[in-house]
Structure formats: C-alpha cells, structure tokens
Amino acid sequence: MNTKKLKQAVISSGKSFYRTLPILLGVILLIGLFDSFIPKETIINLFKGIPLIDSFIGASLGSVLAGNPITSYIIGGELLNQGISLLAVTSFLVAWVTVGIIQLPAEAMLLGKKFAITRNILSFFFSIIAALMTVFIIGVI
C-alpha cells in the first residue's frame, strides 16, 4: 500500500469534513430545536384514528421532525400509549430516521440535489410500505 496516497486521502477527507462540519452542526441544532419546541400533545392531536390516513400523517411528521433512532423509540412508545395506531407509529418512526426535510439542503449540497430529493421521496413512500408490511406481519403472527 502506498503510504503517500493514504496520507493524501486522509488529508483530503479531513479537509472535506472540516468544510461540512458547520452544515452538520446546523442540522443537528435545527433538529434539536424542533424536538424541543413541538410538544408531544400537539403531535398526538394530529392523528385522526383512520389507519391509512394516520400512516400518511405519521410519515409526514417523521419526515419533518427528523431525529435519531434512540429518541424515536421513546416517542413511538408514547404515541402507542396514547392510542395511536401501530401503522401510524411505524410509518412515523421509519420516516423519522430515513427522511430528512430539515437536512435536505445540506444533503443536496453534499450529495447532489437530484439524489437528495429522490432519496427522500422514496424513503417517504417506503416508510408507509414498511409500516403496512410490519403491521401485516405482526397481525399474522
């Protein structure tokens, strides 16, 4: 292995990371703000009790209120305890960790606009499909 090329690659990666660090920190701070300023009760009142509509609402909320998986388990548990359907909660959780409207500008800048938009749209629809499949499988078991 060529150590000179390895050193250049590490330096190049470090510079790239340094340039994107402010964007990544901004995204993390925005997610934290949304998580802090929107009470759980507001989210609970948005669901209508119709499973397919609730799954769409859940995926939409998860897309906007993006966060990390650890937080999503707590919120998902609360939503289930409040009587929100498993379909809605599952679509919310999947979208929460896979779709990112908040970080879309940063993702578009880093990975390309077309890729970022396509990935987010597909992730949104697959979150609903994953929720449908999960509830179906749980119902079969």
MODELLER restraints for C-alpha pairs under 7 A, 6 or more apart:
rsr = mdl.restraints
at = mdl.atoms
rsr.add(forms.Gaussian(group=physical.xy_distance, feature=features.Distance(at['CA:23:A'], at['CA:106:A']), mean=6.30, stdev=0.5))
rsr.add(forms.Gaussian(group=physical.xy_distance, feature=features.Distance(at['CA:27:A'], at['CA:102:A']), mean=6.94, stdev=0.5))
rsr.add(forms.Gaussian(group=physical.xy_distance, feature=features.Distance(at['CA:27:A'], at['CA:103:A']), mean=5.69, stdev=0.5))
rsr.add(forms.Gaussian(group=physical.xy_distance, feature=features.Distance(at['CA:31:A'], at['CA:65:A']), mean=6.96, stdev=0.5))
rsr.add(forms.Gaussian(group=physical.xy_distance, feature=features.Distance(at['CA:31:A'], at['CA:66:A']), mean=6.50, stdev=0.5))
rsr.add(forms.Gaussian(group=physical.xy_distance, feature=features.Distance(at['CA:31:A'], at['CA:67:A']), mean=6.44, stdev=0.5))
rsr.add(forms.Gaussian(group=physical.xy_distance, feature=features.Distance(at['CA:34:A'], at['CA:65:A']), mean=6.56, stdev=0.5))
rsr.add(forms.Gaussian(group=physical.xy_distance, feature=features.Distance(at['CA:35:A'], at['CA:65:A']), mean=6.96, stdev=0.5))
rsr.add(forms.Gaussian(group=physical.xy_distance, feature=features.Distance(at['CA:44:A'], at['CA:79:A']), mean=6.76, stdev=0.5))
rsr.add(forms.Gaussian(group=physical.xy_distance, feature=features.Distance(at['CA:47:A'], at['CA:54:A']), mean=5.58, stdev=0.5))
rsr.add(forms.Gaussian(group=physical.xy_distance, feature=features.Distance(at['CA:47:A'], at['CA:57:A']), mean=6.94, stdev=0.5))
rsr.add(forms.Gaussian(group=physical.xy_distance, feature=features.Distance(at['CA:48:A'], at['CA:54:A']), mean=6.36, stdev=0.5))
rsr.add(forms.Gaussian(group=physical.xy_distance, feature=features.Distance(at['CA:51:A'], at['CA:85:A']), mean=6.48, stdev=0.5))
rsr.add(forms.Gaussian(group=physical.xy_distance, feature=features.Distance(at['CA:51:A'], at['CA:87:A']), mean=6.32, stdev=0.5))
rsr.add(forms.Gaussian(group=physical.xy_distance, feature=features.Distance(at['CA:51:A'], at['CA:88:A']), mean=6.54, stdev=0.5))
rsr.add(forms.Gaussian(group=physical.xy_distance, feature=features.Distance(at['CA:54:A'], at['CA:88:A']), mean=4.97, stdev=0.5))
rsr.add(forms.Gaussian(group=physical.xy_distance, feature=features.Distance(at['CA:55:A'], at['CA:87:A']), mean=5.66, stdev=0.5))
rsr.add(forms.Gaussian(group=physical.xy_distance, feature=features.Distance(at['CA:55:A'], at['CA:88:A']), mean=3.89, stdev=0.5))
rsr.add(forms.Gaussian(group=physical.xy_distance, feature=features.Distance(at['CA:55:A'], at['CA:91:A']), mean=5.55, stdev=0.5))
rsr.add(forms.Gaussian(group=physical.xy_distance, feature=features.Distance(at['CA:55:A'], at['CA:128:A']), mean=6.29, stdev=0.5))
rsr.add(forms.Gaussian(group=physical.xy_distance, feature=features.Distance(at['CA:56:A'], at['CA:128:A']), mean=6.85, stdev=0.5))
rsr.add(forms.Gaussian(group=physical.xy_distance, feature=features.Distance(at['CA:58:A'], at['CA:88:A']), mean=5.06, stdev=0.5))
rsr.add(forms.Gaussian(group=physical.xy_distance, feature=features.Distance(at['CA:58:A'], at['CA:89:A']), mean=6.30, stdev=0.5))
rsr.add(forms.Gaussian(group=physical.xy_distance, feature=features.Distance(at['CA:58:A'], at['CA:91:A']), mean=5.56, stdev=0.5))
rsr.add(forms.Gaussian(group=physical.xy_distance, feature=features.Distance(at['CA:58:A'], at['CA:92:A']), mean=4.14, stdev=0.5))
rsr.add(forms.Gaussian(group=physical.xy_distance, feature=features.Distance(at['CA:59:A'], at['CA:91:A']), mean=4.97, stdev=0.5))
rsr.add(forms.Gaussian(group=physical.xy_distance, feature=features.Distance(at['CA:59:A'], at['CA:92:A']), mean=4.59, stdev=0.5))
rsr.add(forms.Gaussian(group=physical.xy_distance, feature=features.Distance(at['CA:59:A'], at['CA:95:A']), mean=5.25, stdev=0.5))
rsr.add(forms.Gaussian(group=physical.xy_distance, feature=features.Distance(at['CA:59:A'], at['CA:124:A']), mean=6.38, stdev=0.5))
rsr.add(forms.Gaussian(group=physical.xy_distance, feature=features.Distance(at['CA:59:A'], at['CA:127:A']), mean=6.53, stdev=0.5))
rsr.add(forms.Gaussian(group=physical.xy_distance, feature=features.Distance(at['CA:59:A'], at['CA:128:A']), mean=6.59, stdev=0.5))
rsr.add(forms.Gaussian(group=physical.xy_distance, feature=features.Distance(at['CA:61:A'], at['CA:92:A']), mean=6.53, stdev=0.5))
rsr.add(forms.Gaussian(group=physical.xy_distance, feature=features.Distance(at['CA:62:A'], at['CA:92:A']), mean=4.65, stdev=0.5))
rsr.add(forms.Gaussian(group=physical.xy_distance, feature=features.Distance(at['CA:62:A'], at['CA:93:A']), mean=6.41, stdev=0.5))
rsr.add(forms.Gaussian(group=physical.xy_distance, feature=features.Distance(at['CA:62:A'], at['CA:95:A']), mean=4.72, stdev=0.5))
rsr.add(forms.Gaussian(group=physical.xy_distance, feature=features.Distance(at['CA:62:A'], at['CA:96:A']), mean=3.96, stdev=0.5))
rsr.add(forms.Gaussian(group=physical.xy_distance, feature=features.Distance(at['CA:63:A'], at['CA:95:A']), mean=5.24, stdev=0.5))
rsr.add(forms.Gaussian(group=physical.xy_distance, feature=features.Distance(at['CA:63:A'], at['CA:96:A']), mean=5.62, stdev=0.5))
rsr.add(forms.Gaussian(group=physical.xy_distance, feature=features.Distance(at['CA:63:A'], at['CA:99:A']), mean=4.90, stdev=0.5))
rsr.add(forms.Gaussian(group=physical.xy_distance, feature=features.Distance(at['CA:63:A'], at['CA:100:A']), mean=5.42, stdev=0.5))
rsr.add(forms.Gaussian(group=physical.xy_distance, feature=features.Distance(at['CA:63:A'], at['CA:101:A']), mean=5.87, stdev=0.5))
rsr.add(forms.Gaussian(group=physical.xy_distance, feature=features.Distance(at['CA:64:A'], at['CA:100:A']), mean=6.51, stdev=0.5))
rsr.add(forms.Gaussian(group=physical.xy_distance, feature=features.Distance(at['CA:64:A'], at['CA:101:A']), mean=5.34, stdev=0.5))
rsr.add(forms.Gaussian(group=physical.xy_distance, feature=features.Distance(at['CA:64:A'], at['CA:102:A']), mean=6.32, stdev=0.5))
rsr.add(forms.Gaussian(group=physical.xy_distance, feature=features.Distance(at['CA:65:A'], at['CA:96:A']), mean=6.49, stdev=0.5))
rsr.add(forms.Gaussian(group=physical.xy_distance, feature=features.Distance(at['CA:66:A'], at['CA:96:A']), mean=4.58, stdev=0.5))
rsr.add(forms.Gaussian(group=physical.xy_distance, feature=features.Distance(at['CA:66:A'], at['CA:97:A']), mean=6.17, stdev=0.5))
rsr.add(forms.Gaussian(group=physical.xy_distance, feature=features.Distance(at['CA:66:A'], at['CA:99:A']), mean=6.88, stdev=0.5))
rsr.add(forms.Gaussian(group=physical.xy_distance, feature=features.Distance(at['CA:66:A'], at['CA:100:A']), mean=5.58, stdev=0.5))
rsr.add(forms.Gaussian(group=physical.xy_distance, feature=features.Distance(at['CA:67:A'], at['CA:96:A']), mean=5.72, stdev=0.5))
rsr.add(forms.Gaussian(group=physical.xy_distance, feature=features.Distance(at['CA:67:A'], at['CA:97:A']), mean=5.94, stdev=0.5))
rsr.add(forms.Gaussian(group=physical.xy_distance, feature=features.Distance(at['CA:68:A'], at['CA:97:A']), mean=5.93, stdev=0.5))
rsr.add(forms.Gaussian(group=physical.xy_distance, feature=features.Distance(at['CA:69:A'], at['CA:97:A']), mean=6.18, stdev=0.5))
rsr.add(forms.Gaussian(group=physical.xy_distance, feature=features.Distance(at['CA:72:A'], at['CA:93:A']), mean=6.02, stdev=0.5))
rsr.add(forms.Gaussian(group=physical.xy_distance, feature=features.Distance(at['CA:76:A'], at['CA:89:A']), mean=5.87, stdev=0.5))
rsr.add(forms.Gaussian(group=physical.xy_distance, feature=features.Distance(at['CA:76:A'], at['CA:93:A']), mean=6.81, stdev=0.5))
rsr.add(forms.Gaussian(group=physical.xy_distance, feature=features.Distance(at['CA:79:A'], at['CA:89:A']), mean=6.72, stdev=0.5))
rsr.add(forms.Gaussian(group=physical.xy_distance, feature=features.Distance(at['CA:80:A'], at['CA:86:A']), mean=6.77, stdev=0.5))
rsr.add(forms.Gaussian(group=physical.xy_distance, feature=features.Distance(at['CA:80:A'], at['CA:89:A']), mean=6.99, stdev=0.5))
rsr.add(forms.Gaussian(group=physical.xy_distance, feature=features.Distance(at['CA:86:A'], at['CA:135:A']), mean=6.82, stdev=0.5))
rsr.add(forms.Gaussian(group=physical.xy_distance, feature=features.Distance(at['CA:87:A'], at['CA:131:A']), mean=5.41, stdev=0.5))
rsr.add(forms.Gaussian(group=physical.xy_distance, feature=features.Distance(at['CA:87:A'], at['CA:132:A']), mean=6.37, stdev=0.5))
rsr.add(forms.Gaussian(group=physical.xy_distance, feature=features.Distance(at['CA:87:A'], at['CA:135:A']), mean=6.08, stdev=0.5))
rsr.add(forms.Gaussian(group=physical.xy_distance, feature=features.Distance(at['CA:90:A'], at['CA:131:A']), mean=5.06, stdev=0.5))
rsr.add(forms.Gaussian(group=physical.xy_distance, feature=features.Distance(at['CA:91:A'], at['CA:127:A']), mean=5.08, stdev=0.5))
rsr.add(forms.Gaussian(group=physical.xy_distance, feature=features.Distance(at['CA:91:A'], at['CA:128:A']), mean=5.10, stdev=0.5))
rsr.add(forms.Gaussian(group=physical.xy_distance, feature=features.Distance(at['CA:91:A'], at['CA:131:A']), mean=4.98, stdev=0.5))
rsr.add(forms.Gaussian(group=physical.xy_distance, feature=features.Distance(at['CA:94:A'], at['CA:127:A']), mean=5.21, stdev=0.5))
rsr.add(forms.Gaussian(group=physical.xy_distance, feature=features.Distance(at['CA:95:A'], at['CA:123:A']), mean=6.91, stdev=0.5))
rsr.add(forms.Gaussian(group=physical.xy_distance, feature=features.Distance(at['CA:95:A'], at['CA:124:A']), mean=5.99, stdev=0.5))
rsr.add(forms.Gaussian(group=physical.xy_distance, feature=features.Distance(at['CA:95:A'], at['CA:127:A']), mean=5.46, stdev=0.5))
rsr.add(forms.Gaussian(group=physical.xy_distance, feature=features.Distance(at['CA:98:A'], at['CA:123:A']), mean=6.08, stdev=0.5))
rsr.add(forms.Gaussian(group=physical.xy_distance, feature=features.Distance(at['CA:99:A'], at['CA:120:A']), mean=5.19, stdev=0.5))
rsr.add(forms.Gaussian(group=physical.xy_distance, feature=features.Distance(at['CA:99:A'], at['CA:123:A']), mean=5.76, stdev=0.5))
rsr.add(forms.Gaussian(group=physical.xy_distance, feature=features.Distance(at['CA:99:A'], at['CA:124:A']), mean=6.12, stdev=0.5))
rsr.add(forms.Gaussian(group=physical.xy_distance, feature=features.Distance(at['CA:100:A'], at['CA:120:A']), mean=6.73, stdev=0.5))
rsr.add(forms.Gaussian(group=physical.xy_distance, feature=features.Distance(at['CA:104:A'], at['CA:116:A']), mean=6.62, stdev=0.5))
rsr.add(forms.Gaussian(group=physical.xy_distance, feature=features.Distance(at['CA:107:A'], at['CA:116:A']), mean=5.90, stdev=0.5))
rsr.add(forms.Gaussian(group=physical.xy_distance, feature=features.Distance(at['CA:108:A'], at['CA:116:A']), mean=5.15, stdev=0.5))
